[in-house]
Amino acid sequence: MTDAHDIHSDPSGGELAVPIADPGLPEHQWRPTDVDPAKEKRAERQVATLFGLSALATLAFLVSYFTLDIGDDWTLIGNMGASTMALGFFLGLALLFIGVGIIHWARKLMADHEMVELRHPAKSSEEDREVAVQALNDGIAESGIGRRPLIRNSLLGAVGLLGLPAVVLLRDLGPLPGDKLYHTIWGKGTKDKPMRIVRDGIWTPILASDLEIGDLVNCQPDALHNPERYDIDPTEVEGVNLQIHKSKASLILLRMNPGDIKPGKDAKGESRANWTVNGIVAYSKICTHVGCPISLNERTTHHLLCPCHQSTFDLADSGKVVFGPAGRPLPQLPIAVDDEGYLVAQSDFDEPVGPSFWERDYYDRW
């Protein structure tokens, strides 16, 4: 069937005559599904079956994911990994059946007629735009999706299930952290063996009397260098575990005039006045914006500047954010001195360090 008009409107205001009234298309051949209701219904069932098979393949993907372990081999097919092969095979089938089903739907059931259009300038007239919108609506109507609920519902079910593999595969990004984000190795110290604060890289303990006003020191917990002292298995602070502990426990020590410090409140609402030693304060070195390490100190203002996005924290005022995109103050570590005069941690941080995450709570320090 040919859609051609003798006169076509021109956006410039004139009229364009069709140069070829009859483009020479052969007579339209009706498909069996256009003239035989039984064959139309059969084609509809075939399309729905393909979408149903896609849904079954998706479910098989999920079953394979949870039942087959990585490393399992199927020796009958060339020692190929069972998990990898099954996941790829069933996900491929799910996509294939949807694709074949849509093609079969288009070839057998959607409207089948020829259209002839004239070329026109890039900008169409309002009339042409209305015609285009109408053609789009006609196409939706001719697809039959509104009057073929079996196809529509099976397609929606198959496509909807395809979202599950994506959600399940997120599990492979790594194990869930549990409560590990809430704790650092600073909490491994005890009343009898409080965790010493040592200089980063050289692992020497720090005497409170050695620090002068304005001194800033990058620090780590002594347990990363002497785990046995705190009854920690040395394997817990080796390799990747060592880097994880360092990334969470990195510390900044700064000494200032004690009179400049404005003690805030802890998570219980109690004063932090006893969290410092003679003007020495300790804060997490990890920016609360996106986790960059911080060490740029403005000595006269006690401001600590993050080099990544210029978040600025006031170490004299509970690590309060005074500029930049960071949304939370720097976590403060309560410190004291041991019997030998070395700086130690009283406990772990009372809040998670680093950037925010969904599950964490926040309390008002001031």
N, C-alpha and C positions, 0 to 999 in steps of 0.2 A: 504494500500500500504506500503511495507516494503523497507526501505533504508538500505541496507547492502552491504558491499564490502568484497570480498574474501581476499584482502590484505590491511593492514592498516600500514602506515608508523610509525616508531618508532623514537622518538627524539634522541635516542642514535645512530641512523644510520642504524639499522637493520630493519627487517620487522616482523610484527606480523600477524600470520595467524588467521583468525576468527575461534574461537573454535567451534561455532555452526553456520553453514551456514544458517539454517532455524530456527529461534527462536520459531516457532510454533504459530505465530499469525494467527488468523482466517482471512478469506478473507475479504477484505475491503468492507464495506457496504456504498454505496453512499446515501447521504441525499437527501430528496425531493428537496431541494433548489439547489443541485448540478446538477440535471438532468432536472428540470422543470423551465424554465425562468420565468413563471408567478408566481410561488411560491417564487422564488428568489426576484422578484420585490416586492412582498407583504411583505416579511420579511424585505426588505430594508425600505419600508414605515413604518412598525411597529417600527423599531429602531428609525427612524427619529421622529415618533410620540412621543415615550418615551422621547427623548431629548427635543422635543417641550413642552411636559408637564412639564419637569423640568424647562424650561425657564418661563412658566406660574406660576409655584409654587414660583419661585424666585421673580417674579413681585408681586405676592400676599403677599409675605413676606414684600416687601417694602411698599405696600399699608397698611398692618397691622401696620407696625412700625409708620407710619405717621398719621394714623387715630384712632388708639386705644390708650387710655391713660393708664398708669400704675395705677393700683388700680381699674379699671373697672372690674365688675364681670358679669359673665354669669350664672345667677341663675339656668338656666335649666340644667346645667351640673356640679352640685355640688359646686357652688360658686368658680369655678376655675377662676384665673385671665385671662381676655380676651386677654390682650396683650401677656402675657407669653405663653399661650396656642397656640395662632395663630402663633406667631413667631416660636415656636418650631415645630409646625405641618407643616407649609409650608416650612421651611428650611429642615426638615427631608424628606418631599416629593421631594424636588428638588434634594437632594443627592440620594434618593432611585431611582428615575426615571433614573438618569444618570447611576447608578450602574446596574440596570436591563437592560437598553439599551445596555450597553457594553457587558454584559453577553449574551444577545440575539444575538448581532452582532457576538460575537465569536462562539457561538454554531451553528448559522444558515448560516453565510456568509463567515467567515474566512476559510482559507485552512484547510482541514480535512484529514490528513494522519498520519500514524504512522512512528516513526523514531527509529532506533536502533543504539546505539553508544557503542563503546568499552571504557572501563576505560583506562585512560592513566596517565602518570606521571603529577605532578602538573604543571610543565612547559611544555607548548605545543610547538611544532615545528612551524616554520614560516609558513609551509604549512597548519598546522591545524588552525593557527590564521587567515590565509587568508580564509580558509573554514568557520570559525566562522563569519567573517565579511560578507562573501557572504551569509551565512545562515540568518544573521540579515537583510540584504538587501532583501533577498528573502521573509522573513517574512513580511517586510513592504509592499512589492509588493503584496503578497498573501492576506494581510488583506483587500485589495481592497480600502484602504482609498484614493488612488490617482484617482481611476476610479469610485468612488461612491461619487460624490460631495454632494448629498442630505444628506447622513450620516455625511460626514465630516463637512459640514457647520452647520448642526443642532447641532452636538456635540460641535463645537467651540462656537456657540451661547449660548448653555446651560452652558458650563463651564465658558465662559466669563461673563455671567450675575451673576454667583455665586460670583464673586469678589465684586459685589455691596453691598451685606449684610455686608461684612467685613468692607467696607468703611463707610457704614451708621452707623454701631455699634460703630465706633470710636467716634461718637457724644456723646455716653453715658459716655465717659471718664470724661465729665464735661463741663460746659458752657464755651464758648469762652471768653477769658479775656478782649477782647476789648482793651481799652486804659489803663486798670488798671495797666499794667506792667510799664507804663511810669510815674506813679505818686505814691507818698507816702503820709502819713498823715502829713508830714512836711509842705506840701503846704496848710494846713488848717489855718495856722497862717495869720494874717492880719497886716497892718501897725500899727493899734491901739493896737492889741494884738498879737505881734510876738510870735511864738512858742518857749517856753522855753526848754532848754536842761536839762534833769534830769538824775540822776544816776540810772542805771538799777537795779531794785530790791527794792531800798529804796525810789525812786521817789523824791529825794531832789534836788532842783535847784542848779546850780553850779556857784559860783562867780568866775569870771576870775582871781581875785586877789588871790584866794586860791590855784591855780595850780602852781607848781614849774616846772622848766625845767626838762624834763625826765618823768614827770607824764603822765600816760596813763589811761584813764577812759572809761569804757563801759557805753553807754548812750542810752536813749530812749526819744521820744517826750513826753512832759508833758501832751499832749491831751489824752494819753492812761490812765492817772490816774485822770486827771481833765478835762473831755470832755466839761463840761458846760462852763468852762472859755473861750472856743473857739467856743461856740454855736454849739457844736456837740451833736447829739442824743446819749445818753449813750449806747443804744443798739448796736450802730455801733462799740463799742470797748468792746464787751463782747464775751465770748466763742470763737468760731472759728475765728470770725472777729478780736478779740484781737490778736490771734496768727498770723494771716495773716499780720496785721499791724506791729507787732513786727518783723516778719521775713523780712519785706521790709525796716523798718525804723531804725533798729539797727545801732548804731553809735560808732565810735571810736574817742575820743578826745586825742590829744597829744600836749604837750607844748615843744617847742624847742627854741633855740636861733633864734630870728627873722632873723638874718643874714644868717642862714643856708637854709632858704626857697627860692626855685626857683619858683616863681608864673608862672603857665601855662596860657592857654587861655580857655575861656568858649565856649559854643556852637556857640556864635555869633562872636567868634574870638577876644573878648576883654580880657584884662588882669584880672587875678584873684588876683591881689595884695590886693584888699580890702575884700577878703574872709576870712581873718585871723584876730585874735585879739592878739596882743602882742606875736606872736610866737605860738599861739594856732591854730591848724588845726583840721578839722573835716572830716572824711571819712566814707564811708559805711563800716560796719563790715562784709559784705557778699562778699566772694571771687568771682571774676568774672570768675573763671574756672568752678566749679560745685556747687557753692553756700555754701561752708562750712563757719562757723563763724571763724573770725580771731581775735587773741588777743596776739600773741607772738611777743613781741617788742624787737628789738636790739637797746638799748638805744644810743649807740655811733654813729651808722650809720643811725638811724631813719628808719630802715627797718622793715616792718611788715611781718611776716612769717605765711603762712597758714599751719596748722598741717596736713591737709589731703594729699596734693600732693606737698608740699614745694614751692608753688608759693610765690615769695617775691616781695613786693611793697615798693617803696621809698616814704615815706610820706613827705619828704622834697622837692620832685620833682614831684608834681602833682599826686602822687600815681602810678608812672610809674612802670611797671613790669621790674624787674632786673634779675629775675631767675624763672624758672618753666614753667608749661604749660599754665598758664593764658594768654589769648589773649588780654586783655584790662586792662587799669589802673583802680584803685578803683575810683568810683564816689566821688567827693568832695562836701561837703555841705557848702554853704556860711554862715558864722556866724558873729554875732555882739554882742554887750552888750546892755541891756535895761537901763532904767533910774535908776534902782536899782543896776546895775553892774552885773546882771546875764547874762549868755550866752544864746543867742537866735539864731534861724535860720532866715536868711534874706529871704529865700524862700525855695522851694523844690529843690531836686537835679535837675540839668539841663539835665540829661540823666537817662535811666533806671538803676536800681541797679541789682546786681546778674549776673548769667550766660547769655551768648548771646542767642538770639532767632532770628528766620528768619526775622521778620519784622523790626527789629531795625536798625537804621542808626548809623554810627560811624563817628566822626570827629577828625581831627588832633589837639591835644592840644598844640603841640609845634611848 
